[in-house]
């Protein structure tokens, strides 16, 4: 995520959502993200002009119909 604004903004991995082609929404699992180590996926303050890259872990069922990413 890149902050293109003029104020610091938070990035929270558990606020990320995944929307599949059928319209079903999946939420990130912050409990699983704790085990990733230094992935910056839990919470990161992002200053203007800066960006952060992290990993969001989601559990999708067998009927998962392809991703549309939304944050």
N, C-alpha and C positions, 0 to 999 in steps of 0.2 A: 504494500500500500504506500502511495506517495502522498504526502501532505502538500497540496497546492494552495492552501489557504495562508492566512497571515497570523495564525495563532497555533500554538502547540495543540495537538489532538491525540487522544488515546487510541491505541489499537488493542483490542482484546480478542484473542483467538476464539473464545467461546461465544462471541457475538457474531461470528461468521456463519453463514447459512449456505446450503447447497440445495438448489431447486432442480428436480429432474424434469425430463421432457414431458412427463405426465402431470406436472404441477405439484408433486409431493415434495415437502420441505424437510430437510435433514439438518440437525443442529450439530455443532462441534462438541466434542466431549473433552472438557477441560481436565477431568480426572485422568484420562489416558495421556493427555499432553504433558502432565507432570513428569512422566517417565522419559520424555524426549531429551532431557538435559537442557542445554542452552539453545533452544530453538526460537526464542523470542515469540512463542505462540500464546503465552498466557496473558501478558500485559506489557505494553511498551508505550512510552510517551514519544510521540513523533513531532519534532519541531518543523516549522515551515521550511519547505524546500527539501526536507529529508525524506527518506523512505525506509520501510522496514519489510523484511521478508521473514515469513514464519511458516510453520506447518500447522494445519488444522486437521485433526483426526475426526472422522465421522464414521458412523456405522450405518451402512445401507443394506437393505434386504435383498433377497434374490430377485425381486421384481423391479430393481433399480433400472430406470429407463434412460440413462445417459444424463450428464451433468449440464446445468446452466448455473454458473457461479454468481452469487449475489452476496454483497457485504453491507 
